[in-house]
Amino acid sequence: MAAAEPLLNAPEFTVSELSSALKRTVEDAYGHVRVRGEISGFRGPHSSGHCYFALKDESAKIEAVIWKGVHARMRFKPQEGLEVIATGKLTTYPGSSKYQIVIEAIEPAGVGALMALMEERKRKLAAEGLFDAARKQLLPWLPEVIGVVTSPTGAVIRDILHRLEDRFPRRVLVWPVKVQGEGSAEQVAAAIRGFNALPEGGRIPRPDLLIVARGGGSLEDLWSFNEEIVVRAAADSMIPLISAVGHETDITLIDFAADKRAPTPTAAAEMAVPVRAELFVEVTALARRTMLCWQRAQEGRRNELRAAARALPAAGELLAIPRQRLDGAGAALPRGLKANTHAHFRRFAATSAKLTLRVLHAQVSHAAQRLTIDSERLTNGARSLVRRRRDRFAGLEVRLKASKLSNVQAQRQSIARDRERALRLAERARRALVTALQRHQARIAHSGQLLAALSYRSVLARGFALVRDEQGHPVHAAAQIGPGARLDLEFSDGKVGATADADRPAATRPAKPAASEPKTSAPKRVVKPAGQGSLF
């Protein structure tokens, strides 16, 4: 009773009051904490958008929650079994008398230093202008050749090739590199610079677009793409470059230097080429629209022509004045013909008065003199032309003879070379034919030996016989032979017919020799047929 009396003066708490007091105590003492542990029981966001799971280590476990808005802003998403460092507030949940951490930020365990180094390097390269938007190039709409820098053994290259084949098949050049581990950054940078160093129109075509691709992984796995040598090679590339490193949530420095970032390698293939089927549909739609526009334009012109035709005056009105002018000209035509005839008659009379006999004789003599001069000039010209042609033909004859001699000599040399070449080819053909015949003879001989070794006739030669029934089927056991059955026995030197004994006893297993009687006969040695080689 003495011990219970002091407790009667203790203040009384309701359950809610006590839970609230504990909640305030926990939140005041552990406002913000960083907890390292392994994610357990994570099944993705709840239907409400919140995430509920637990953080555990070897000996303890704490419940954790990420609210919907915080989870949407997180670059790094929680995954089952991943060791992380979570930052948040410690609180209690009165409904089940348990404490939990409300996570505000989460990062993989052990990557804090790498993230700090990555941010510092990012600021340094950004200050140099390697991430400026003005440096970025536009991707070609339909590249002829695509260069891919990735591992040749992973699933990334197969995804890219499969996606390109589905959308628009293009020629792909793969530069195999390591995408993880020591030396991978140098190989990736060398591949980017190697593609850029290819000459235009060379034996190996220069790509129109580059894709640097790798599958997802941790920050340590993707660290090769954060190295300065890779970022600078991507920034210096004169060929447009797409970065497809990791999954959508993975960020590397090459993404900022590349001309385009793809969330996945498959998305990079989709960015590289359009969909051929969609282009066909678009071209068909454009052709249909063009035809419709042309038809509408034609219909509009028809309507305009009809409107213009309605606005024009009648044909009779247009031709009334020209018809009057034609009637006037027709009426004046007889008078004009008479006047023209009189004018020509006067000109003829004046001209005929001038044509006297002396004038005609003078004109004839003048024409004869011109004819004589022209004939002499024509004769001299013909002689000069013949002389020039004769000199020219003489030169051509000399050149033709010289050309004929040189051509004959060249043809003889060519025939001699062709004859020598034909003789060499004939000799080579003869040797090749002899070699081929020897090889085929050796193969035939070997096949014959192998056939002789595998043939059952070699067994017959050792004293055995092949038993067949009336249908020609081989008999393998005595139980298959009935009384009086016709048999065909084949020996090595021929065949013999036989009939089974009708009253023979039933086939029995031969008795084993007595244990006291030792075997005296040595096993027979099988003699190989002559010329039989080893099968092994």
MOCORDA-V488954 format. One record per residue. SS is DSSP state (a for helix, b for strand, c for the rest). PSI is psi in whole degrees, -180 to 180 (999 if undefined). OMEGA is omega in whole degrees, 0 to 359 (999 if undefined). Layout:
BEGIN
ss=[SS,SS]
psi=[PSI,PSI]
omega=[OMEGA,OMEGA]
END
This chain:
BEGIN
ss=[c,a,a,a,a,a,a,a,c,c,c,c,c,c,a,a,a,a,a,a,a,a,a,a,a,a,a,a,a,c,c,c,b,b,b,b,b,b,b,b,c,c,c,c,c,c,c,c,c,c,b,b,b,b,b,b,c,c,c,c,b,b,b,b,b,b,c,a,a,a,a,a,a,c,c,c,c,c,c,c,c,c,b,b,b,b,b,b,b,b,b,b,b,c,c,c,c,b,b,b,b,b,b,b,b,b,b,b,c,c,c,a,a,a,a,a,a,a,a,a,a,a,a,a,a,a,a,c,c,c,c,c,a,a,a,c,c,c,c,c,c,c,c,c,b,b,b,b,b,b,c,c,c,c,a,a,a,a,a,a,a,a,a,a,a,a,a,c,c,c,b,b,b,b,b,b,c,c,c,c,c,c,c,a,a,a,a,a,a,a,a,a,a,a,a,a,a,c,c,c,c,c,c,c,c,c,c,c,b,b,b,b,b,b,c,c,c,c,c,c,c,c,a,a,a,a,c,a,a,a,a,a,a,a,a,a,c,c,c,c,b,b,b,b,b,c,c,c,c,c,c,c,a,a,a,a,a,c,c,b,b,c,c,c,a,a,a,a,a,a,a,a,c,c,c,a,a,a,a,a,a,a,a,a,a,a,a,a,a,a,a,a,a,a,a,a,a,a,a,a,a,a,a,a,a,a,a,a,a,a,a,c,c,c,a,a,a,a,a,a,a,a,a,a,a,a,a,a,a,a,a,a,a,a,a,a,a,a,a,a,a,a,a,a,a,a,a,a,a,a,a,a,a,a,c,c,a,a,a,a,a,a,a,a,a,a,a,a,a,a,a,a,a,a,a,a,a,a,a,a,a,a,a,a,a,a,a,a,a,a,a,a,a,a,a,a,a,a,a,a,a,a,a,a,a,a,a,a,a,a,a,a,a,a,a,a,a,a,a,a,a,a,a,a,a,a,a,a,a,a,a,a,a,a,a,a,a,a,a,a,a,a,a,a,a,a,a,a,a,a,a,a,a,a,c,c,a,a,a,a,c,c,c,c,c,b,b,b,c,c,c,c,c,b,c,c,c,a,a,a,c,c,c,c,c,b,b,b,b,b,b,c,c,b,b,b,b,b,b,c,c,c,c,c,c,c,c,c,c,c,c,c,c,c,c,c,c,c,c,c,c,c,c,c,c,c,c,c,c,c,c,c,c,c,c,c]
psi=[-34,-34,-28,-24,-43,-31,-21,-23,-5,143,149,138,142,167,-41,-41,-44,-41,-40,-40,-43,-39,-46,-40,-45,-44,-34,-38,-31,69,-57,131,158,121,133,128,179,134,130,139,22,123,21,173,145,169,-26,-12,-13,158,130,129,-166,152,131,159,-154,-29,1,166,142,137,149,151,142,120,160,-48,-39,-42,-36,-31,-10,132,-39,119,143,148,149,132,2,135,125,168,115,138,129,-167,140,131,178,159,102,-26,-25,14,51,157,156,165,129,108,133,-25,150,142,154,144,133,1,6,-46,-39,-39,-40,-43,-40,-42,-41,-43,-37,-44,-38,-48,-34,-36,-29,-8,14,-18,9,143,-26,-22,-17,143,155,142,141,143,-41,87,144,-41,134,126,132,126,106,-180,133,-10,-6,179,-11,-49,-35,-39,-43,-47,-41,-41,-40,-40,-37,-39,-60,101,131,162,131,129,123,126,102,132,164,136,10,142,-173,134,-5,-37,-43,-39,-40,-44,-41,-36,-42,-46,-33,-41,-40,-25,-10,134,154,131,19,-175,-39,119,145,127,150,-14,142,143,119,114,149,151,179,169,-178,175,-37,-38,-34,7,-25,-30,3,-1,147,-37,-37,-43,-43,-38,-40,-38,-33,-6,127,-13,133,138,135,129,121,64,123,-166,-173,-31,-9,130,127,165,-26,-23,-34,-31,-23,159,-24,141,132,138,-29,161,-36,-39,-33,-42,-36,-35,-29,-40,151,176,120,-40,-39,-36,-41,-44,-41,-42,-41,-43,-41,-40,-42,-41,-39,-44,-41,-41,-42,-42,-43,-39,-42,-42,-39,-41,-37,-43,-42,-40,-41,-42,-41,-38,-38,-30,-20,150,170,158,-35,-40,-39,-34,2,-51,-48,-33,-39,-41,-37,-40,-40,-42,-36,-38,-33,-5,-44,-42,-38,-38,-42,-44,-39,-38,-44,-39,-44,-35,-40,-42,-37,-40,-41,-39,-40,-28,-28,-20,91,172,-35,-39,-40,-41,-40,-42,-38,-44,-40,-41,-37,-40,-44,-36,-39,-46,-44,-36,-39,-44,-38,-39,-45,-41,-40,-42,-44,-40,-42,-40,-44,-41,-38,-44,-41,-44,-33,-43,-41,-35,-42,-46,-35,-41,-45,-43,-36,-42,-46,-36,-41,-42,-42,-40,-39,-44,-42,-41,-38,-42,-44,-38,-43,-42,-40,-39,-42,-43,-38,-41,-43,-40,-40,-45,-40,-39,-43,-45,-43,-41,-43,-42,-43,-38,-40,-41,-42,-42,-42,-42,-39,-43,-44,-38,-41,-37,-34,-10,146,-15,-27,-31,-39,-32,-19,9,2,168,149,122,128,153,-171,-29,-2,11,140,142,124,-17,154,-26,-17,-9,122,166,133,12,143,132,155,113,124,121,-180,-25,8,-175,149,135,149,160,135,145,129,-35,31,149,162,147,126,157,133,142,144,144,149,148,-24,-16,105,155,126,-22,133,151,139,139,126,123,125,143,153,137,3,126,177,139,-10,999]
omega=[180,181,183,183,178,181,180,180,180,181,179,177,168,180,180,180,180,178,179,179,177,180,179,181,181,182,178,183,182,182,177,181,171,185,177,180,181,180,181,177,180,181,182,180,176,178,177,182,178,180,179,177,182,172,184,170,186,189,183,180,179,178,182,178,174,181,187,182,179,180,180,181,185,174,179,182,178,178,182,176,182,177,187,170,184,177,181,181,176,182,179,176,186,185,181,177,178,178,184,178,176,189,177,178,181,179,178,181,176,181,181,179,179,179,178,178,180,179,179,179,178,179,181,182,177,178,177,178,182,182,183,179,181,180,188,182,175,179,176,184,180,181,177,182,180,176,182,177,182,177,182,185,182,179,184,183,178,178,181,181,180,181,177,179,180,187,182,184,178,176,185,174,182,174,185,179,168,180,181,175,185,179,182,180,179,180,180,179,178,179,180,180,178,177,180,181,180,181,175,179,179,179,174,184,178,183,173,182,178,174,174,191,173,177,182,180,179,180,178,179,183,187,180,182,172,181,183,184,179,182,181,177,178,180,181,184,176,175,178,189,176,177,179,184,176,178,185,182,182,180,175,184,178,177,181,181,182,177,179,177,177,181,180,175,178,177,176,177,178,177,187,185,174,178,183,180,178,177,177,180,180,178,178,179,178,177,178,178,178,179,179,178,179,179,178,178,178,179,177,178,176,180,178,179,178,179,179,179,178,182,181,177,181,182,179,179,181,185,183,182,176,179,177,178,179,178,178,179,179,179,181,185,180,179,179,179,179,180,179,180,179,180,179,179,179,179,179,180,179,181,182,178,181,185,175,183,180,179,180,178,179,180,180,180,178,179,179,179,178,180,179,180,181,180,178,178,180,179,179,179,180,179,179,179,179,181,179,179,180,178,180,179,177,178,179,179,179,180,180,179,179,180,179,180,180,180,179,180,179,179,178,178,179,179,179,178,179,179,178,179,178,178,178,179,178,178,178,179,179,179,180,179,179,180,180,179,178,180,179,177,178,179,180,179,179,179,178,177,180,178,179,181,183,183,178,180,175,175,179,181,180,174,179,179,178,184,177,177,183,179,180,181,178,178,186,184,180,180,180,184,177,178,178,181,177,182,178,183,180,175,182,183,178,183,180,176,181,178,181,180,184,184,179,178,180,182,179,179,179,182,179,177,180,183,183,182,180,177,181,183,178,178,182,178,181,180,179,174,182,177,181,179,179,178,185,999]
END
